[in-house]
Amino acid sequence: MIVYSICLVLGLLFTIVSALLGHIFGGHDADSDIGTGGHAEAGFDHSGIPGLSFFSPTVLAAFVTAFGGLGIIFSQIDVTKSVWVSAPLSIAGAVGVAYAVLALFNAVFRRTQSSSESRVATLIGHEASVITTIPADGVGEIAYVQSGTRYSAPARSENGGTIPSGRTVKITRIVGSQFYVTAEK
């Protein structure tokens, strides 16, 4: 029973301290990149999408806390009072809770972390407005509307000529973050 209590208290303390320190010090800012955008909670998930692995601190804290809490509950029931029964049940329940935490957080990360690459690729052929003159063989700026939102981007003239501010242009290609445009006739 004492082991279960220690696990429950340590798991809860770790969770509370992590939440408070994360709030005070900014939480997930990290300088290293392990393929997951530098998120501290990323664990060993190398998919390139922020998410949790089974060995992340959040999932491990959920496991330890659930093990302690379930162990206390199972040790109070007559049928599961023996440590030989309560420990395996607590471990199984804690694995289930940890997996549920893992699935929940990864589902949230998948839905909130999306790429704009597919949307940018659909812009070829769309109209835009020059908001900063595009000089001959230089870079200006265009504005375009996509899905009801106005965006701006650096742009070059496809033929190398000057395109004045206010002109309507057609996006012909996108290289990196730079748009190539032609003036509408």
N, C-alpha and C positions, 0 to 999 in steps of 0.2 A: 504494500500500500504506500509506503514512503517513496519508492521509486516512481510510482505513478504521480504522486503529488509533486515531486521534484520536476518531473517532465512537464507537467501541466503548468507549474509556476514559471519554469525557465522559458517554455514556449510562449507564454503570454507576455512575460517581461521582454523577451527578444522582439516580439511583435510591437509592443508599445514603445520601446526605446527606438526601434527602427523607424516607426511612424513619426515620432517626435523629432529625432535627429534628421530624418529625411525632410521634414517640413522646415526645420530651422536652417539646415545647411544646403537645401536645394535638392537633395535626394539623388537623382540619377546622373548628374554631370560627371563625366569621366573623360580622361584624356586618351585612354587606350581604345583601340578598335579591334574587336575580336570577330568582326563580321556581322555584328548585330546592331550597328549604329551606336555603340558605346554605352548602351543601357546597362546599368549596374545589376539589374535584375535578370539579365539575359542568360546567366548560367552557361551551360555548354551547348546551347542551341546555335548551330552555325549556319542556319538557313538564310541569313541575311535579312530576315524579317524579325523585328524585335519580338521577343517572346520569352517564355520561361522554359527551362529544362527541369527535369525531375530533380536535379541536384542543386537548384537555385535556393538561396536562403529563404525565400518566401514559402516554397513548397516544403522544404525541410522543417521550417518552423511550424507549418500546419501539421505535418506528420508527428512531430514531437508533442505538440499541444493535444492533438487528437488521441495519441497513444496514452498520454497521462489522464486525460478526461475520461476516455473509454475504460481505461484500467480501473479508475476509481469507481465508475459505475458498475463494471462487471464484478469487482471484488465485493460489492455490497449485495449482490444477488446470491442466494444460497446455492443454486445450481452451478454458477460460474465462479464461486468464491475461491476455489483452488487456483494457485498461480499457474498451474499447468493447463488450466482452461482459460483463465482471464487473459494471460499474456498473449497466446496465439490469437484469441478473438480481438484483443486490443491492437495487435499488429495488423491484422487483416482490416479492421475498421479504419486504422490510421492510414494504411495504404489507400483505401477507398477515398478517404477525405482528402489526402494529398493529391490523388489523381483528379478528384473533382476540382480542387483549387487550380491545378495545372491546366485542366481543360477550360475552365472558366476564364482564366487570365489569357490564355492563348487565343481563345475565341474573341475576346475583347480586343486584343492586339491585332488580330487578323482583320477585324472589321474597321478599326480606326486607323491602321497604317496602310495606306494605299499609295500607289504610284501614279504620277500624272503622265507617264510615258505614253500610255495608250491614247490618252486624250490629245496630247500634243501631236501625235502622228496623224490624227484625223483633221488637223487644221490645213493641210495642204489643199490648195484650191479655194480656201475661204478668203473673204475680203477683210481688210484691216485699214486703219487710218494712220497716216504718218503724223506723229505728234512732235517729233524733233527731226528737222530736215536731215535727209540721208545725203551726205556729200558724195561727190564722185570718188569712187574707190575708198569710201569711208563707212563709218557706222553711225546710224541714226537710231530712232526709236519709233516703234509702231504700237498701236493699241488695237486689240481685237476682243470680241465678246464670244465667250463659250459657255454654254449652259447657264446663260443669264448673268454671268460674272465677267467683268471687264478686266483684262490682263494687259500688261505692256511687256515688250521684249526688245532687245537690240536687233537691228535689222540692217541688211546691206542690199543694195540694188543688184538684181541678177545680172544686168547688162553693164554695171559699173558707172552708170550715169547718176546725176543728181536728181533727187525726188524731193520737192518742196513740202514743207509742213502743210497739213490739211488735205493732201491728196489721198484718194482711195487707191489702195494697192491690193494685189492678189498674192497670197503666200504661195511660193513655188516649191520651196524645199526648206528643210530645217537641218542644220549641222550643229550638233552640240546644243548650245543654248541660243545660237544665232539664227535668225530667220532671214531667208532670201526672198525678195519680193520683186514684182514687176508692176509698173504703173498701169492703172486701168485707163483705157482710151476713152 
